[in-house]
Amino acid sequence: MVSVAEAAVALSDKAEAATIATFTDLPQGHTDKALELAIDMGLLKKNGNLFEASNPLCKLLRTPHDRERAAVLRIMLESFLPFTVFREELEATKDAGIAASRTKAKIDLACHREDVKDTLLSLATYSGALIVSHGGSYERDSRSMTNLLLELAVGSEEIGAAIHIIRQELSDEAANLVDHDAVIVPLATSLRHASAGGAGREAVLHAGNAVDTFLDWYAAEQGGNLQGATGINGKLDKLQQQSRLPKKLVFIGKYVGHVRNAADHGNDADIGAPWNICDATGRNFVFVAVSFIRSVIAYKAGRFEA
């Protein structure tokens, strides 16, 4: 559920169920159930065929740090009626199966009792709302809401710091032109993944999404036509053909496009295996992506900077 909520934020105006399933690498059936749960919990809402954040906390799920994800989920669970009823019955009966049956009866849930039990226990133990005790029983976590909010505040500060760095690297000119939510925030998220270690692939995917979205904006600004173009490389080819970007900038952008493809496309036909994205590539990639955007904005203004 956490991964599909994060995906909806990351994909922005492309957050259809099928795209979210591809982004998270989950089967469509699992994705659909997870999206329904995210809506029920108040993290997401559906607008037409798109899913979007309905709570500001949802944006804090875009972090490489599990403790921040868990804190967001814990806060949402504390106001999620099925969980509060389940926990109350669990404390009364000490039996998760009975608690799930009573929860289903009390609030007229349509799903099977075992689904209720498994889903709520999974969410509760991941978030720390319930702790596994002796003999497989569960206990309420004693952490205060103040501690949870402190964890979220730390995460927010880190996001703010990452956004500040990205804006500095872009330059005021570029940072004030590009879309904050669709370009700057994904680049900041990429930077956080890159700095966390072990998340090079995630760093590449987030920064690649930012560049892809940026190219859509740039083409519209320059009167270019990207019809039929897919991915970063296809859009770069179109822009070069229409004399909207010079060859040198296209080649820089092609590095971004090819590394993103390596991170995102599974088995490579040339080698018969997927590419491993190392931490160093993730760290370098985000700054190459930022440099590319800055250079394209400079080119748009009549300056030639790479």
Steps between C-alpha positions, in 0.01 A plus 500: 500500500783739588670438165190577292434820697859608440465411131189716465695799632802423283302454179287812549285550190587150371376317810257257340458157658687320219793743515515470878514120463792535259675755723473277809555174309189354665230284333202708394266321742727575797536859386125551476444366854783713637357811331158432653660471844700821451176680415320350801783615728487854363840505330370509142191607311387417149445778248364352178741220414789653695602447862637795696600585856211603722718560807825702520656215700485286186788697349721400795477138383748592225803434715768230517460487879265232631454672836338800329271279290401311814429824686270623221315169496472492880341846511251404228416173678414680822199656325411194285180356646557133402835505678386676816209255534729203426753612761228549760365149438851354491572644844170361627539148356876449449406317179559664161253272321217579740592870491479496120158327507366755748643789296337366183165474682520836675568714194356271233816433300449313173833315495571164665600484865846367415557790260400743775739335745797470263466853362463674835775299669735568210436874512517512878824307541672687217402835645570399858142551615506139625802309626532121489527372857547158661322204345401689186276746683494872425539804721424867446810712433577743779657771287327834524362690203753774583785263415334405173454863402864566585606225258286656228643843576852362453392348169346827390820684585700252291262546208530877540879476506502283187270743318729788600803318353316419176387861460856621555638258241231593248561878545227745592415548133426132436350431843247779454396375156458126546206342677569460871293186566570322173871582458666641813337267754584179305860624463514564875359153564764358267769681699368353826504148352849556360630610839334212689713222351366187334240696305678587177218364284239709684718810464522446124127439459392813687748730325415339165131571556585864574695535173224327302241745638734793444535410131121507461496852645797614290345370176177685574694819578697478175210400279635151448287198418573183699212299354603136471816547707542276802754531778785744538695383196201509267412852612860615456507364145180688417633824645825469304314423177290814553812711576381563855817361662862487376686172461730550801209542742317209339802276561516608867130425530548161333726397790208573734262311274715190458585464870134545586411224251762274657342557841141465387475241223594167658698257283713667233480306171869574427628332817212270595482639853390815685748776578602553860495868595775567753497772763761707316285508187202614704701781658647617170176462307297752699760773447533423128120526474504834681787627285315398184186691603705806595682494164174467303353798685817699425475400132138615498623839624763523225803386701711195425602337828571134565 
